[in-house]
Amino acid sequence: MERLTLHEDPRSGNCYKIKLTAALLGQPIDLRQYDIMQGDTRRPEFLETVNANGRIPVLQIGDRFLPESNAACWYLAEGSALVPDDRFDRADMLRWMFFEQYNHEPNVATLRFWLHFVGQANLTEHQRSQIVAKRAAGEDALAVMEEKLGRNDWFVANRVTIADIALYPYTHVCEAGGFRLRDYPAVCAWLRRIEALERYIPME
């Protein structure tokens, strides 16, 4: 297999999901770290070589570069037990991964970044005006997860898949964005199941 290098900031849940996927699969992966708070991914050498979109994570496979966290998780996990064999289950897995990127991450992860790393006093007026709406949308996303996990141990196929891995990182640190995990007991039980998996690694 070609050498794998993850271009990452260890504080990012999107980067962590790739490391967690690799760990659960026992796949070695090299790390190259950047500080997004210092604008490392906006420098010309990064834009010209790694990702013209100026964002991480990027999974480097040999001399090829794959941006987007869920695409990288798919690349690592394809053909493994983390991707279901059944056609509908695979599509359902992708559905939850799209949900993570469109409904969960833009609200839960954004509030964590704004409040925990940037600080409310340093937010722009536009960002401050969005906090209430993002909190409501994040709570809606967590409620959807709670409803699903109240009926099933995992999101798809009655076993852990990369749908679970995609949703785990920003959920388990959501309290840094002002959300209350105790309001979602089924989600809390699911977090413990993830953390009990063989080869699980914690977020840095």
Secondary structure, DSSP 8 states (H G I E B T S, - for coil): ---EEEEE-TT-HHHHHHHHHHHHHT---EEEE--GGGTGGGSHHHHHHT-TT--S-EEEETTEEEESHHHHHHHHHTTSTTS-SSHHHHHHHHHHHHHIIIIIIIIIIHHHIIIIII-GGGS-HHHHHHHHHHHHHHHHHHHHHHHHHTT-SSSBTTB--HHHHHHHHHHHTGGGGT--GGG-HHHHHHHHHHHTSTT-----
